[in-house]
Amino acid sequence: MRTTQHALDLDLAAGKPSLASRSATVIGVLTGVWRLYQDRRQIARLHDLDDRQLLDMGLKREDLHEATTSSFFDSPGCFLTRASRNRANLFYRGVRHD
């Protein structure tokens, strides 16, 4: 038997996913959406800080604005982490980026 014939046999044997696997998928999606919502709420609290406090974390107001206006399914926490690390790298290279 060829490899393609084996692959076709496996596809036919798979069948429909079980109720447990479907419910686990739904729970996983809902958990991910809840995490994104919580991240956005925490970032909204960062708006209460002044510019000096944000710069201590390596962030600027523009970073917060870009993170909150990004697509809902993009992780704003990852965006802010990247922005902070990039600003720190520039600082340690001696590039002033105020």
N, C-alpha and C positions, 0 to 999 in steps of 0.2 A: 504494500500500500504506500502511496505517496503521502508526503506531509500535508498537502492540501486536503486529501481525503480524511486524514486524522482530524484536522481542524474542523471540517464540516461535521464529523461525527460528534465532536465535543460540543459544538453549538447546538445540535439537536438534543443532546443529553442535558443541557443546562436547564431548560424549561423556564418557568416563571419564578421570580424571586419569592422567597417565603414571606409571610407576614412579619416575622421578626426582623428580617433584613430591610424590608420596606419601612417599618416603623423606626428602625435605627437610623435610616437615611433621613427621614423626616425630622427626627429629633436632632440629628447632627446639623441639618440646615437651620432649624429654628435656634439652636444654640449659637451658631455662627452669626445669625442676624442679631440676636440679643447682645452678643459681645460687641458687635459693631455699634449698636445703639448706645451701649454703656461707654465705649470709647469716645463717642461724640459728646456725650454728656460730660465726661471728664475734661475734654478739650474745651468745652464751653466754660468750664470753671477756670481754665487758664486765662481767659479774657479778663478776669478780675485782678490779675497780677499787673504790676507796673512794668515798664520797659526794662528797667534795670534788673528786676527779678527774672524776667524772661531771658535776658542776655546771660545771666548767670547759668541758666540751663542750656544756653547755646541756641536760643530761639529768638525770633523776632515776631512782631505782630503780623507781618506778611505771611509768615509760615503758618500761623494759626488760621488766618483767613483762607489760605490755599487748602489747608487740611479740612476745614469745615465746609468749603464749597466744592470739594471733590465729589465724585460719584459716591452714592451711599454704600456701594459694595466694595469700594476701595478702603483699605484700612488706614484711617487717619493717624493712628499711633505709629505705624511703620513709616509714614511720610514724615512725621515730626522727628522720629529717631534718626532717619537718614539726614534730614536738614541739620540737626544738631551735630551729628558726626562729621558732616562735611564742613560745617563752620569750625569745629574743633581742629580738624585736619588743616584747614587754612591758617588757623591761629598758630599752630605748632610749626608750620612752614614759614612763619613770619609774614604772612599776607594779612594785612589789616582789612577786615570786612565788617565794619560797623554799619 
